[in-house]
Amino acid sequence: MLGRNTDEPARWKRYRGGTAGQLWIDESGRGEFKQLLPGLSNLTSPLWLHDGRASGRIYFISDHEGSGNLYSCLPSGEDLRRHTHHEDYYARNASTDGKRIVYHAGADLYLYDTASERVEQIPVAYHSPRVQRNRKFVYAASYLEDWALHPKGQATAITARGKLFTFSNWDGPALQLGEDDSTLAEEGQTVGIRYRLPQWLPDGKRLIAVTDGPGEETFVIFSQTDGQPQARLISAGDIGRPVDLAVNPVKEQIVFSNHRYELMWLDLEDGQVRLIDHSVASHIRGFNWSPDGEWVAYSASVSLESSVIKLWQTESGEITQLTQSMLQDTMPAFDPQGRYLYFLSQRIFNPMYDALHFELSFPRGEKPYLITLRKDLESPFIPRPPSEESQDEKKSKDTAEKDAETPTGDQPDEQSQAKEQGDTEKKAPQKVQIDLENIQERIVPFPVQEGLYGRILGTQDGKVLYSRYPLHGALEQTWYSNAQAADGTLLCYNYEEQKEETLYTDVTSFKLSADGRTMIYRSGYSLRVVKAGDKASNESHSFNRKGGWIDLGRAKVSVVPGAEWRQMYREAWRLQRDQFWTEDMSQVDWIAIYDRYLPLLDRVGCRSEFSDMMWEMQGELGTSHAYEFGGDYRPEPRYVQGYLGADFEYSQEADAWQISAIHHGDAWEAQADSPLHRPGVNIQVGDLLMAINGKRLSRRLSPGMALVNLAGEEVSLTVSPAEKTAAPETASNGLRTVTVQTLYSEDSLRYREWVNHNRQLVHEASHGRIGYVHIPDMGAAGFAEFHRGFLPEVKRDGLIVDVRFNRGGHVSSLILEKLARRRVAYVVVRWMQLPQPYPEYAIAGPMVALTNEFAGSDGDIFSHAFKLMKLGPLVGMRTWGGVVGINPSRFLVDGTAITQPEYAFWFSDVGWQVENYGTDPDVEVDILPQDYAQGRDPQLERAIAEAMHLLETNPPALPDFSQKPSKAAPKLPPRP
């Protein structure tokens, strides 16, 4: 008996898709397996117990009645019985001693006695100190989340691991605001608090942040009285999950965006909340207050494809659209002098040709723009003599130059500070004049190159700062990591000199102080404070004013794991509640689920147990893509295995390891082919591997053992030719030593060998008429692999598209678009021996798609759409059945990636039914256990047969190009 796809059913409860667990049995022992209980699914933990009967009974766990319980049946599949009655937690991981069965449910162990048919909970006296729940400290930079610069630039606020700290930039203590671990009571019964999105209020003495202390997220204001921090919660009702916020520079107000694509205004004094706008199809992508605090500029989507810049006036509530709907207009920011509104926009259609095939794309297409707020303002990119400058502009420049004399970061003395406070109290900011008439026509592009931009901000001295990022191959990106790349360039446009200059490289992102004179930028996990608009005078990485780098190690981040796990549990539960694709949670009582799993937190002893509990809790949604990855695990030894891209068999006669196979990948890539193929190595199948790095191999020392912790290293191999294998004493004859570099993994070369083998089988069986391409996923790697296989194979009469084991992604529509092309014409060139089809890359004849139960997510979608688009028959097995997609952009405090099923697929033929079912093939072909044993691939065989049948039924043929048109002048008819 064996189990197929017997994964953990508790992580996707009531799963009924293509990879639901199955049991297969060979009662006779002759190698002929048949499926046991084919009407049931999601079976796992099979156990065959002989309870006195000749054949015994087969026990297993199943949730076919709605909850995971222990069942049994006879080997024939008859006499199905349920033995347990768990309705709260699934029975999991059953094991046996031959007479009794032990399993766990929730955090308890249970014993089922097959003789008495009784279930008992096993009392466990657990005396572990549970050291992974002990308080610890972590490095702040490793968990840096949000950061904000003091309005005058002399101090910084950060959140790290959910904790909030403030400190003077280069000296003095780091103060923690809000609840810290020293105030926690019994940690097993206390919920940690996460602080997010800190921002200084204009007085520079108070901070506002988001807190989830009350259970739901709200805002809190921190202030200090006699050196003691005080916290005031703002009761603002349902604000959603804030995504970003901006503080009014003049009044006690903020605006913030939330997870519902809303932009909201909040009065900090009375808690009054007002909805400003609701973005149609995406999050609000940037918003900014005017210097006088009377206007808010923001970006909001108006369709699936485009977003525009809008302007909201606080007093009247009137909204004006500033840009026309085109593509994406984002990240608006007011010029500190109130003259311009800066923003980024995708409106440069400058296509670039693809290097590998006929394709055009727009890999850049974005640049900075500005809008002149007054109709009398000219473009600042037109050079003007000094005499033409207005008095206001001249005065503004003089003031800026005077203020700039004070070095960045220097704190004013008490007298100066008092004077500044007095000036602030007396002087109100100058009103920003905005002429709304024809404002959409006053857009001016920056005279800089198009590219990929991050944000744009104006400085107090009239310069403009913006970040630009390089193009990267999609294979370099990892969706489930929150690592902060530092590959951007910070640029400055100087109006006075009319030029762009580079200020800093290795930039992740940047911000300005409220007064526009000081800048803070992030570089990976580091922060640096410098004078806004000034080019780096030195590259010192010292933690002082001269270097500008901030020592984040001053913030001592304490973690109590038990309290933190409770906070993470609560936040993950809220994220599902707020982001799950349907408001009714697919009729799951989500509040009851919270209450059901909450008590288990006190029994969690380590990070991996917490992870397991989170998977099971989210599995109650019965929906795909409810994942949990990563997090703060205790470090473990990591000794990376080295590989040689070969198979070995022990030779007892030679007391050495004989090479039974050398696998072929891509010879032009060092880590994608066996190192035994390196030129000059000349090792053959059948040779004996005698030693590695001088260590003699034997039955007790295998090649794998000798290569532990040697991945990517140069190693010496001592080999004996195949003909010297008769006896140990002769095996040493002809010994030679070669040097090779080991692989980190054999996955890529074994995959390449499998694909090449399949392609060769298809070519041989079809006499070269049918092509073959495999798509391993619907991400960047799969897109690359598709084109690698498709472009050389498109010349053939037909094509087999294999999406078995497809891991999903998001590019299925791009691939289907290419496969859907049909030849409608040909281009004939005199000296070309082959006519060129139009459209290019259109298959001449039939296509067959090959799928199986491991094709999931976008692999499901591709398989179902292939049928709907009638591109050809679908051969194989029913697919995985997970088509509610995710936006993997949310992380818990310890770096855990947590995903919520958000994007549900509805199909014109079956509606929502591909989810938790999959798509049925037109021709069902399974690979049985006996097929695996024999090395057969009946699915590929059937796909070839289907393609050949379609070719014979309707063979494609080239048109007859021999009858070419005549362009000769006709002979004149005789004159009448």
N, C-alpha and C positions, 0 to 999 in steps of 0.2 A: 504494500500500500504506500502511496505517496500523496503529498499535498502539492497543489499547484496554486500559486498566487496567494498563499496563506499568510498574508501580511496581517498587521494589527487592525482588526475591524473596529476597535474602539476609537480610532482616530478619524474615521469617517463612518459614523453610525448609520445603519440601514442602507449601506452601499449595495447597489444592484447593477453596477456597470460591468464592462467586459472583463476586468481583472478581479472580479469577486472570487473568493477562494473556492477551490474545487478539490474533491478527493477522488483519486483513481486507484483502482484495485486490480491486482492480478492474482485471483484466487488459486489458479492452477500452478503458478510459478513458471509458466512457459514464456513469459515475456509479453503476453498479450493483455494490455490494460484496458479496462472499461471504466467509464465515469460512474461513481457511486452517488446516488441521490441527485440526478441531473436536474430535478425540479427545484432544488434548494440552491442558495448561493451564500457567499460570504462565510464559508466554513473554514475553520482553522484549528490548530492544535490536535491533529489526528493521533489517536492512541488505539492500538489493537490489543485488547486484553482477553486472555483466555480464562474465563470464569468457570471452568469445569466442563463447558461444552467443547466439542471437537473444534468448532470454527470460532468460538468466542464472540465477542461483540466489539464494534468499533465505536469509540467515544470521540467526541469532537465538540468544539464550541461553535455556535451559530447564533445569528440574530434574525433568522428568517421570520420569527414571530414578533419582532420589534425590539428585543433587548438581548444582549449577549448572555447566553446560558449554556449549560452543559447538556448535550444530547448523546444518544447512542442508537445504533441500529445493528442488525445482523450484516455480515459481509455481503449478503445478497441485496441489501438495501431495505429489507423488510423490517417490520416491528420497530418503527421510529418512536423513541421515547424522549421526553424532557426530564432531567433529573434535578435541576435547580430552578429557582424562581426569583432571580434578581431583576428588579425593575428600576433600581436607582443607578447602580454602576454595573458595567459589563463584567462578566466573568472573563478572565484573561489568562493566557500563558499556562494552560493546563500541562501537568507533568505527572508521571506515574512511577510506582515501584513494582508494577505488575499486578497489584491487587487493589490499591487505593489510588485516588487521583487528588492531587493538590493543585489549587489555583488561587488567584487573588481577585478581589473585586474592591474597588476603591482603594483603601489603604489596609485592608484586612486579608488574611490568609484563611482559606477554607479547605476542608478535607471531605471528600466524598468517598464513602465506603461502598464498594460495589456489591458486597455480600448483603449488608443490611439495607442498602439503598438510602442511607442517611447522610445528611450534610451537617457538618459541625464547623463553627468558627474556631480557628486555632488560636489560643491565647499565646501571645509572644511577650516575654519579659525582655524588653529592649533596653540594654544598659549602655548604649553607645553615648559618648559625650557630644556627638553631633557637632564636630568642630567646624563644619562648613556653615554653621549658623552663628559662629562667633563674630563679634565685631571686628572690622578690619579697616585699613586705610588704602585708598587707591590714588593713583597719580591723576591730578585734575586734567592735565593736557590730553590724556588718553580718552577722557570722557567729556571733552569740551563740547557744549551744545550751543548756547547763545552767548552773546557778548555785546556790550554797549559802552560807549564812551561818554564820560561826564560832559555836560553842556559846554564847559570851558576846557575840556581836554586833559585835566590833571589826574583823573581817576578813571577806573574801569569797573564795570560790573560783569560778572560771568555766571553762567550756570554750568555745573559739571556734575554728572551723575544725579541730576535733579536737585542739587543743592545750589543755593544762591550766595555769592560772595561779592564783596566790594573791597577795593584796595586802592591806595595811591599807586600810581603806575610803577614807581621804581623803589620805593622805600615805605616803611611803616608796616603795620599789621594788616593781615587779610581778615576782614570781619565777615562772619557768616550770619546772614539774615534768615529769619524764619525758624522753623523747628529744626533742631539738630539732634544728633543721637544722644547727647547728654540729657535731653529732656524726655527721652522715650521711657515709658514705664516698662512693664514686662514685655520684652520684644515680641514674644509669641502672640500677644494679643493686641499689638499696636500696628497701625497702618502707617507706613512711611508717607511722606508728602513730596510731591514733585513740583518744582517751580520752573516755569518756562517764560520765555520772551521778556526778559527784564528791560526796562527803559527808564532813564532818568527823567524826572519831571523838571520843568524849566528852572526852578529855584536851585537845582543842583544838590539839594539836601534830602530829597525824597526819591524813592524808586517805586515804580509800578511793575507788577509781574502777574503772571497767571499762576494760580495755585489750585490743586485738587484736594486740598485739606478738608473742605466740608463734604467731600464725596462726589460732588460735581465740580467742574472747573468754573472758577470765577476769578475776579481780579482782587489783588491785595496791594495796598500802599504801605511801604515801609518808611519810617522816619525815625530820627534819633532825638531823644530828649535826655539831657544830662548824660550823654554817652550810652544810654540804653535804647536799643532799637525797639520801636513800637510798630505794630502791624494793625491795619484797619481793612477789614474785608468790605468789599463793595457789593451790596445786594442788588444785582442787576437782572435777576430772573434768568430765563433761558437764553444764554448767549451762544450756545453751541460750543464747538471746540475751536478756540481762537487759533489762527494760523499765523497771523502777523499783526502788529499794532504800530501806531504812530501817535506821538504826543503833540497836542496843540502847543506851539511855542509861546503862547500868550495866556491862554485860558486853561481852567481846570477841566480839560476835555481830552478825549482820545477818539480815534477811529480805529477799527480793527476788522479784519476779515476772519471768516470762520469756515468750517468744513462744509457748510451748506451753500457755498459760493456767494455768501452775503457780505456786504460791507455795511458796518454798523457804527453809529456814533454813540458815545457814552459820556454823560456828565459825571465827573468824579465826585462832585459835592453831594448831589441828591440821588445818584444812581439811575437817573432817567436814561432810557435807551431808545434809540430811533433807528429804524432800518433806512439806510440811504439808497441801496440798490441791490439787485440780485443778478449776478452774472448768469448768463443763459446756459453755458456748456462747460465751464471750467472755473477754477479758482480765480479770485481777484489777483492779478499779477502786478502788484505794485501800487502804492498810493502815497501821497505826500501832502503835508500842510503848506499853505502859503506863508510867507514870513510874518504876515499880520494876523494869522490864525483865523481868517474869515473864509477861506476857500480850501477845498480838498480836490486834488486831481487824482484820478485813479484809472486803472485799466480794467475793463470788463468785457467779457465775450458777448457777442451779439449773434453768433451762429457757431456751428461746429468748427468752422474754418477760420473765423476772424474775431479779433478783439479790437476795441477802439479806446481812445482816451476820452474820459468824461470829466466834467468840472461840476462840483457841487458847492453851492453857496450856503453857508451855515444859517444865515439869518432868514433867508426866504425859502430854503429847501429846494430851490430850483436847480435842475440838472441840465447842463448843456453838453452836447457831443462836440468835441474839438477836432476829431479826425474822422475821415470817411472810412467806411468799412472796406478794408482791403484784405490784409492777412493779420499779422499779429503786431499791435502797437502796445508796448508794455513799459513798465518801470518809469512812470512820470516823476519828475522832480523839479521843484521851483528853483529858479535862480535866486540866491539870497537877497539880491537887490530888487527882486520883483519885476524884472524886465522880461524874462523868458521862462518858458516851460520846456524842460528837456524831456526827451523820451527816446526809447529804442523802437525801431520798426523794421519789419520784414517787408520790404517793397522794392528790392533790387533783384530783377529777374535777369541774371547774367549766367546762363547755363554753362556747364563744363562737360566736356566729353569724357565718358568712361574710358579707362585705359584698356579694358579687357574685351569689351563687346560694344555693340552699337547701342548706346544709351546716353542720355543727357540728364543732368541733375543740377540742383541748386544747393551746393553744400554750404554756401555762406548766406548771401542774400539779405543781411541785416546791417544797419549802421545807425549812428546817433542822429537825431533831428532836434530842432527846437521850434517853438511857436513864439512869435513876438506877441506879448500880451497887450501892448498898446499899438494902435494903428499908425502912430507917428514914428515908431522905432524902425530903423533900417536893419538890414542883415548885419550882424557883427562880423561877418567874414569879408566885408568890403573894407579894405584899409582906408583910414581917414587921417588927415593931418591933425596934430594935437589941437589946433585952433577950432576944429569942428566939434570937438567934444563938448557935451553939455556941462553946465556948471555942476549939476547934480552928480554926473558921472565922475567929474574931476574931484569933487569933494569926497565921493565914496572911495576913490582910489587913494587919495591922500590919507584918509582915515585908516584904510587897510594897511598902507605902508607903515604908518606910525605904530599901529597895533602889532605889526609883524616884527618890530624890533625886539620884542620880548621873546627869548628862546622858547621853543616848544617844551611844555612840561613844567616850566618854572612856575611855582605857585606865588601869587602876589602876596605882599605883606598885608597885615590886618588893616592898615590905613587905606591902602589901595583897594582892598576888598570891600571895605565899608563904603568907599567912594563909588565903586562900581555898583554896589547894591542900591545906593542912593540914586545914582543915575538911572538904574533900571526902574526904580519906583516912580521917578519923575517923568521919564520919557516913554511915551507910548510908541510902538513901532509904526513906521510910516505905512499908510494904507497902500495896498497893492491895487493899482488901477488896471482893470481888465476890460478891454473893448471887445465885446462878444460879436459884434457885427462883422461878418465875413472872416471870422477868426480861422475857419477851416482853410482859408486860402493863404494864410500867413505861416505856412510850414517851410522851414529852411533846412536843407541837409547839411551836416558837417562835411567839410571837404577832406574826408578821411576814407580809407579803404573799407570795403564791405568785409564782414567777418562774422564771428560768433561773439556777441557781447553779453556781459553780465548785468551791469547797472551803470547809471550815469548820475553824477552829482556836481553841483556848482559850488565853488569855494567863495569865501568872503571877499577875496581880492580879485574876483572876476575871472578866474580860470575855471576850466571844466575838466573833471576827472571821470574816466570810464575804464572799465576792465574789458579786455578782449582775450579770447581763448583759442587755442589751436584746434585744428581738426584732428580727430583721432579715429582709428579704425574701430568699428563696433566690437570686434573681437576682444578689445582691451577693456571693455566695460563689464562690470559685475553688478547685477541689479540688486542683490541681497546684502550689499555692504554699504555702511554709512561712512566709509573712509573719505576724507577730504583731500581731493587732489589739489596740488599746488602747481598748476601749469599755466596760470593766467599771467597776463601782462597788464600792469596799471599804467595808463597813458594820461597825458595832460594836454589839453588844447589851450594855448595861450592866445587870447584875442589880440593883445597888444603886439605880439611878435608874429601873429598869424601863422602859427605852425604847431604841429603835433610833436611831442617828445615823450620818450619812454622814461618813466620814473622808477618803477620797480618790476622785477620779474618774480617768478615762483609765487604768484599771488592766488589765493583761493577766492577771497571776496574782501570788500572794504566798506567802511562807513566813515562818516564825518561827525564831528561834534556839532552840537546845535548852533554854535556861533560860526561854524564853517571854516575855522582856522586850524583845526587839528584833525588828523586822520588816524584811524586805526585799521590795520589790515591783517587778515588771517593768511598764514602760509602753512597749510597742512594742519598741524596741531600746535602751532605757535601763533602768538599775537605780537604786533609791533605798533608802536605809536610814534608818529612823525608829524612834522609840520605839513599841512595840506598844501599840495601843489609844488612842494620842493623836491628836487631830485636827490636821490641818495648820495650823501657826501662820503659815506664809508659803508662798508659791508660788514662791519663788526657785529658779531652775534652776542655781544655782551648785554647783560641785564642792567642797563643804566640809561640815562638820558642821551648819551652820545650814540649808543647802538640802537636804542629805542625798543629793544625786545623786552617783553614782560615775563618775569619769572612766575609761571603759573604754579610752580611747586610750592609757592607761599600759601596757596589755598589748600588746607589739609582736609581732604574729603573723606569723611568717615562713613562707613556703611554697616548697617545692621541687616544682614541678609533676610532674616525672617520678616522684619518690617518692610524691607524693600520688596520682597516677593508679594506681600499683600498689596502694596501699591501697584505693582506691575500687573497682578491679577485683576485688580479693579479697573485699571486703565485699559487693559486688553479687552475686558468685558464691555466697557463703554465704547471702545472703538468698534467692536462688532455691532453693538446696538445702533451706533450713529452712522456707520458706513455700509452695513449689509444692504444688499441690493434692493430688498423689498422691506417696507416699513413694518410689516407684520411678522418679520423674522421667519417667514415661511411657516407661520402658526406654531413655532416653538415657543414655549413659555420661558422667555429668556431670563426673567426675574427669578423664576424657580430654579433655573440652571445655576444662576449665581449663588443662590442659597444652598444648593446641593453640594457644590464643590468647595465652598468657602471653608467648611470645617477641616477639610483635608490639608489646608495650608499649615496648620499647627503640627502636622505629622510629617511634613516634607523635611528631609534631612540634608539634602544637597541640591545643587543646581540642576543636575540631570533629572532628579525626581520632580522638581518644579516644572521642567520642560515637559515631562511625560504627562503631568497633570494638566498642563495648559493644552496640549494636543487633545487629550480626552475631553476636556471641557468644551473646546471649540468644535470637536467632532460631533457634539450634540446638535449642531446646525444641520447635519446630514447633507452638507454642501461641499463642493470641491474648493480647493485653494485656500482653506483656512489653515495657514501655516504658522510655524514658529521656528526661527533659525537663530543660531549664534547665541551671544550672551557671555556673561562673565563666568567662565568655567575655570576651575582650579588648573594651573599649568600641569601638563603631563609630559613625560619623556617623549621625544619625537626623534626616532632614528629612521630616516627615510631609506626604504629598501631600494637597492640598485637592481637593474634588470639588464639582461643580455638579448632580449627579443628572441629567445629560443626555448625549446622544450628538451627536457633531459630525462633519461631513464637510467636507473642504477644497473651497472653491469657487475654482477657478482664475480664473474671470472676475472675481470680486470681490477676489481675493487676501485672502480672509477665511475664517472657519470658520462654516459654516451649521449651525444646530441641526436635527438630523434626528429627535430624539425627546426628550421631557421625561418622566421617569419619575415615577409617582405612588405615594407611600407613605401615611403617616398625616399628614394636614395639621396635626393638633393637636400633633405632636411635631417640634421644630425640627430634630433630627438624623435624622428618619425620613421626610423628604419633600424633594423637590428645592427648594433655596432660590429657584429661578426661579418657584415658586408663591407666594412671599411676597406679601401684599397690596400692591398698588400697583406691583409690578414689571412686570407685563403684558408678559412676553416670550412669544413664540409659536414653535411649530415653524415653521421656514422663515426665521426671523430670522437676521441675520448678527451674529456676535460679532466685533467689530472690534478691541477692545483690552481688556486686563485691567490695572487699576491704571495706566492711561495708557500701557502698553506695546503698541505696534501688533503685532497677530498677523499671521503670514504662514505660508508653507509651512514655513519654518525654525523658527518659534516657534508651537507648537501650544498650545491651552488647557491641556493637561496640563503642558507645560513651564513655562508661566507661573504655574501654581498650586503649584509645588514649594515645600514648607515654609510653606504658607499654610493648613493645615487648621484649621478653626474660627475663621478670621479674617474680618473684614469686608473685602470687596474691591469695587472699582468695576468695573462692566462697561459697556463702550461698545458699543451695539448699533445696527444699522440694520434697519428693518422689511423684511419679506420682499419687498414690492413694489419695493424699491429695489435689486434685485440684478442689474440688466441689465449694468452695466459698472462698472469701478473708479471712473470719474469721477462716476457718479451714485450710487454706493453710500454716499457720504458725506452725501447728502441725508437729512434727517430723523434724523440721529444724536442719540442721547440716552444719558445715563449714569445707571445705577442702582446702588444699593449692596445687596449681599447678604452673608450669612454662609455660608462654605463648610462642607462636610461633612468629617468625618474618614473616613467610609466610605460607600459606596453600598449595602452589603450588605443592610441592613434594608429600604430602600425598594424595591430590585429584588426582594427576596424577597416583600415585601408585594404588589407588582404582579403577580408570578407567581401567588401564591395567589389573589388577586382575579380574575385572568384565568381560572384553572382553575375557580373557583367560578361565574363567569359562564357559561363553556362548559357546565358541568353543568346549571345552571338553565335555560339556553336549550334544550339538547337534551332535557331531561326536562319542559319546560313548568312548571318550578318545583316538580316533585314530589320531586326528589332533592336532598339537601343534600351539601355537600362540606366536609371539614376536612382540613388537612394538619398533621402532627406532625413538626417538624424534628429533635427529639431526645427522649429519655426522661428529661430532667433538668428543672430548674425552668423553663427557657425553653420547652421542649416542652409541659410541663404547662400553662403559661399560654396557649400558642398553641392547644392542644387546646380549652380552655374558651372561648377567644375565638371559635373557629370553631364549636364544638359547640352552645353554648347558643342562639345565634340559629337554628341549622339543625335543631335537634331537632324543631321543629314540622312538618317535612316528612315525606312518606310513607316515604322511604328515605334512606340515607346512604352516601356513599363516604368511607372513611377512608384517606387517602393517607399512607403512611409511607416513601415513597421518599426516599432520601438521609438517612434517620434516623441520627443520630450516636450513638445509644445513651444509656444512663443507668441509671435504676433505678425509674422510676415506671410501668412498663408494667402492673403488676397493678392499680394504681389506675384507670388508664384502661379496662382490660378490664372491671373491675368495673362501671363505668358503662355501657359498651356492652352488657353482658350483661343489663341490665334488660329485662324484658318487661312490657307493659301487662296488668294483670289487673283493673283497675277504672278508674272515672272519677269525678271530683268535679264535680257540677253546681251552679252558683250562679245564682240568678234573674237577676241583672243582668249576668253575664258572658256574652259572646257565644260563647265557646269553652269546651267542657268541659276540665277539667284532668285529664290522665292520672295514674294511680297504678300504680307508683311514678313520681315526677316524673323528667323527662328520659329517658324510655324511648322508643326509636324505634318508630314504629307498624309499619313494614314491613321490607323487606330491607336488609341491609348488605353492602357489598362492600369488601374491603381491597385496597389497591394498594401493591405493594412492588417493590423492585428490588435489584440487586446491591450498592447502596450503603447499604442498610438493614442496620445491624450492631449487634452486642452486644445491648442491650435491644431494639433494633429487630428483630433476629433472633428474640428471645424473643417479642415481641409478634406477629410474623407467624406463628410456629409455633403459639402458643397460640390465636390467632384461628381457626386451622383446628381445633385440638383441641377447642375449646369450641363448634365448629360455629356460629359467629356468621354465617358467610356464606362465599362463595368468595374465594379469594386470587388476585389477578391480577398478573402482571408477570414478574419474573425471580427466579432463585434468589438468596437473600440472601448477605450477606458471610460468615457462618459463624464468628463469634467470641463464644463464650458462657462462657468461663472468666473470671469477673470479678476485680476487684482491690480492694484497700484502699489507696488512695494516701496513705499516712501516713508513709512512710519516706524519709529524705533522706540523701544522702551529704554529706561534709564541706563541699563547695563549694556546697551548696544544690541539688544535682541531685535531682530526684524520680525514684525508681526503683521500678518496680511489678513485682509477682510475681503470676502467675495463681493465684488461691487458691480461687475459688468456682465450682466446676464444675456445669453444669446437666445434669440427667438428665430425659428426657421419657418419658412412659408408652408412647409408640408407637415411638420410635427410640432410646431410651436416651441414650448420650453422643453420638450421631452428628450432632447439629446443629453441634458444634464442628468446624471445618475442613471444613465442607461447606455449611452453610446450610440453609434450608428451601425445598423446591420449591413453586412456586405451583400452585394447581389449574388455572389457565389461564395458559400461558406465552405472553407477548407481549414481544418485544424492540423496542427503538428502534434501528433500523439506521442506519448512517452516512448513507444517502440520506434517511432520515426527518429526521435532524437538519438536513440541508441544506435540506429543504423546509419546515422549521418545524412538522412534524407531531408529535403525541403519540399514537401508536397505543395505548399502554397506558391512557391516560385514556379514549380512545374506546371501548376494549373494556370497561373498567369501567362506563362509562355504559350500554353495550349489555347487559351482564350484569344490572345493577340494573333496567333497564327490563323485561327479560325476566321477572325475578322478580316485579316489580310486576304485570305482566300476568297471570302464572300464578296469583298469589295476592294480589289487590289488598286492601290493608287498608281497612276501612270502620268508621266510627263506629257504635256501637249506636243503636238507635232509642229515644230518650229521651222520645218523645211519650206513651207509656203510663205515666202517673205513678200512684202508689198513692193510694187513697182512704182518708182517715182519718175520714170522717163516721161518726157513731154509727149503727148499724143500726136499722131500724124494728122496734119491738117486735112480736112476733107476737101474734095475738088470744089472749085469755084462754080457756082450755079450759072 
